[in-house]
């Protein structure tokens, strides 16, 4: 039985979505899953309800045109064996409308093309993709790569430094979802942990600066042992496990740039404190790597 049975793809017709549509169709085909495509048209004219009947007629004509175009694309997917349904609707609040569709459909994955927002804009407005990563109740697969239609290499980015029950459960979920994606698509699966032993990290743990040299190596060894145990528990061979020293965002970015990674699987961001304003590791990696990101 396939791990994926229902997929939901959110499209925004104002953006170029061909790659996302192609990848969503390929994943649905490989999993024998149904694919529901929702194209959301942003209602930029907030007072449209007060407009004349002619204006509403024009709006409906535009929506109908978009529906026809989407159906043409869906028919191509149907011809390749994918079970596809489509929907085109106006949206006054993209986040709320996307989450409402998720709650109604309960898909195994929400798929959407990543939208790269400039840093200056992110300083004042929380990007839509960040909001979905924080609040969507199902895994979110953000499509950002012009790489193979189906991933050939999947990397599960775990954090063994978080020893809480929540952290351990998150790591298990990351590896399980990464394994499912790799199994479904025939991809190679690797595990990676970015071991951050920076002074800032030590300071958060209450260590004095003079003690860092004394505890860094034992701590590194302990984290590496935990990483090895996690890998062994899931049957990951040593050659597919990568324990890399450095801060998470640079480590993940450099690894993806240097390796043929097609999909990076990470944990859902926990937005606390300043992370709510400036973003978590997962949210910043979203704009740093040229591959798809599956967030669980």
Rosetta blueprint (number, residue, H / E / L):
1 X L
2 X L
3 X L
4 X L
5 X L
6 X E
7 X E
8 X E
9 X E
10 X E
11 X E
12 X L
13 X L
14 X L
15 X L
16 X L
17 X L
18 X H
19 X H
20 X H
21 X H
22 X H
23 X H
24 X H
25 X H
26 X H
27 X H
28 X H
29 X H
30 X H
31 X H
32 X L
33 X L
34 X E
35 X E
36 X E
37 X E
38 X E
39 X E
40 X E
41 X E
42 X E
43 X L
44 X L
45 X L
46 X L
47 X L
48 X H
49 X H
50 X H
51 X L
52 X L
53 X H
54 X H
55 X H
56 X H
57 X H
58 X H
59 X H
60 X H
61 X H
62 X H
63 X H
64 X H
65 X H
66 X H
67 X H
68 X H
69 X H
70 X H
71 X H
72 X H
73 X H
74 X H
75 X H
76 X H
77 X H
78 X H
79 X H
80 X L
81 X L
82 X L
83 X E
84 X E
85 X E
86 X E
87 X E
88 X E
89 X E
90 X E
91 X E
92 X L
93 X L
94 X H
95 X H
96 X H
97 X H
98 X H
99 X H
100 X H
101 X H
102 X H
103 X H
104 X H
105 X H
106 X L
107 X L
108 X L
109 X E
110 X E
111 X E
112 X E
113 X E
114 X L
115 X L
116 X L
117 X L
118 X L
119 X H
120 X H
121 X H
122 X H
123 X H
124 X H
125 X L
126 X L
127 X L
128 X H
129 X H
130 X H
131 X H
132 X H
133 X H
134 X H
135 X H
136 X L
137 X L
138 X L
139 X L
140 X E
141 X E
142 X E
143 X E
144 X L
145 X L
146 X L
147 X L
148 X L
149 X L
150 X L
151 X L
152 X L
153 X E
154 X E
155 X E
156 X E
157 X E
158 X L
159 X L
160 X L
161 X L
162 X L
163 X L
164 X L
165 X H
166 X H
167 X H
168 X H
169 X H
170 X H
171 X H
172 X H
173 X H
174 X H
175 X H
176 X H
177 X H
178 X H
179 X H
180 X H
181 X H
182 X H
183 X H
184 X H
185 X H
186 X L
187 X L
188 X E
189 X E
190 X E
191 X E
192 X E
193 X E
194 X E
195 X E
196 X L
197 X L
198 X L
199 X H
200 X H
201 X H
202 X H
203 X H
204 X H
205 X L
206 X L
207 X L
208 X L
209 X H
210 X H
211 X H
212 X H
213 X H
214 X H
215 X H
216 X H
217 X H
218 X H
219 X H
220 X H
221 X H
222 X H
223 X H
224 X H
225 X H
226 X H
227 X H
228 X H
229 X H
230 X H
231 X H
232 X H
233 X H
234 X L
235 X L
236 X L
237 X L
238 X H
239 X H
240 X H
241 X E
242 X E
243 X E
244 X E
245 X E
246 X L
247 X L
248 X H
249 X H
250 X H
251 X H
252 X H
253 X H
254 X H
255 X H
256 X H
257 X H
258 X H
259 X L
260 X L
261 X L
262 X L
263 X E
264 X E
265 X E
266 X E
267 X L
268 X L
269 X L
270 X L
271 X L
272 X L
273 X L
274 X L
275 X H
276 X H
277 X H
278 X H
279 X L
280 X L
281 X H
282 X H
283 X H
284 X H
285 X H
286 X L
287 X L
288 X L
289 X L
290 X L
291 X L
292 X E
293 X E
294 X E
295 X E
296 X L
